[in-house]
């Protein structure tokens, strides 16, 4: 029999990676691009010159892409989620009675 022409995905339990972006950063980049599309439509509808619209979108798009790649390289796959979770942990727990800690 002839070998199959389809490749087998052997990345089980491995997060998605696209052009160096890992995990949730792909979604962040997609959201940024959708936001830029909406911004372009709003500027176009408002009557701003097409070349000015394109210039603004190109500059903002470059900024979004570099910022998302910077976050991806700085925090890694789960680091940004860990940082956000760490901010939600209270530094002090205050209780006026001992009752919640007694059985």
C-alpha positions as CSV (number, residue, x, y, z in Angstrom):
1,X,0.0,0.0,0.0
2,X,1.0,3.6,-0.6
3,X,1.8,5.8,2.4
4,X,-0.7,8.5,3.3
5,X,-0.1,12.0,2.0
6,X,-1.5,13.5,5.2
7,X,0.8,14.4,8.0
8,X,-0.1,13.3,11.5
9,X,-0.3,16.0,14.2
10,X,1.9,14.7,17.0
11,X,1.5,17.8,19.2
12,X,-0.8,16.3,21.7
13,X,-1.1,18.5,24.9
14,X,1.0,21.2,23.2
15,X,-0.4,24.7,22.9
16,X,-1.0,26.2,19.5
17,X,1.8,28.2,18.0
18,X,1.7,30.5,15.0
19,X,4.7,32.4,13.7
20,X,6.2,32.5,17.2
21,X,3.0,33.5,19.0
22,X,1.8,31.1,21.6
23,X,-1.5,30.3,23.2
24,X,-3.7,33.3,24.0
25,X,-1.5,35.8,22.2
26,X,-2.9,34.6,18.9
27,X,-6.3,35.8,20.2
28,X,-4.9,39.1,21.3
29,X,-3.4,39.7,17.9
30,X,-6.7,38.8,16.2
31,X,-8.6,41.1,18.5
32,X,-6.2,43.9,17.7
33,X,-6.6,43.4,14.0
34,X,-10.4,43.4,14.3
35,X,-10.2,46.6,16.3
36,X,-8.0,48.2,13.6
37,X,-10.6,47.1,11.0
38,X,-13.4,48.8,13.0
39,X,-11.2,51.9,13.4
40,X,-10.5,52.1,9.7
41,X,-14.3,51.8,8.9
42,X,-15.1,54.5,11.5
43,X,-12.5,56.8,10.0
44,X,-13.6,56.1,6.5
45,X,-17.3,56.7,7.3
46,X,-16.3,60.0,9.1
47,X,-14.8,61.2,5.8
48,X,-11.1,61.2,6.7
49,X,-8.8,61.1,3.7
50,X,-8.0,57.5,2.6
51,X,-4.2,58.0,2.8
52,X,-4.5,59.4,6.3
53,X,-6.7,56.4,7.3
54,X,-4.1,54.0,5.8
55,X,-1.3,55.8,7.6
56,X,-3.0,55.7,10.9
57,X,-3.9,52.0,10.5
58,X,-0.4,51.0,9.4
59,X,1.2,52.8,12.3
60,X,-1.3,51.4,14.8
61,X,-1.1,47.9,13.3
62,X,2.7,47.9,13.6
63,X,2.3,49.0,17.2
64,X,-0.2,46.2,17.9
65,X,1.9,43.5,16.3
66,X,5.1,44.6,18.1
67,X,3.3,44.9,21.4
68,X,1.7,41.5,21.2
69,X,5.0,39.9,20.2
70,X,6.8,41.7,23.0
71,X,4.2,40.3,25.5
72,X,4.6,36.8,24.1
73,X,8.4,36.9,24.4
74,X,8.4,38.6,27.8
75,X,5.7,36.5,29.6
76,X,5.7,33.3,27.6
77,X,2.8,30.9,27.3
78,X,1.2,31.3,30.7
79,X,3.1,34.2,32.3
80,X,0.6,37.0,31.4
81,X,-2.3,35.0,32.9
82,X,-0.2,34.3,36.1
83,X,0.5,38.0,36.4
84,X,-3.2,38.9,36.0
85,X,-4.1,36.3,38.6
86,X,-1.4,37.5,41.0
87,X,-2.9,41.0,41.0
88,X,-6.3,39.5,42.2
89,X,-4.8,37.8,45.2
90,X,-5.4,40.0,48.3
91,X,-2.3,41.0,50.2
92,X,-4.1,41.0,53.6
93,X,-7.2,39.1,54.9
94,X,-9.0,40.8,57.7
95,X,-11.5,39.2,59.9
96,X,-13.2,40.7,62.9
97,X,-13.9,37.3,64.5
98,X,-12.4,33.9,64.7
99,X,-15.7,32.2,63.8
100,X,-14.9,31.5,60.1
101,X,-11.7,29.7,61.1
102,X,-13.2,27.4,63.7
103,X,-14.9,24.1,63.0
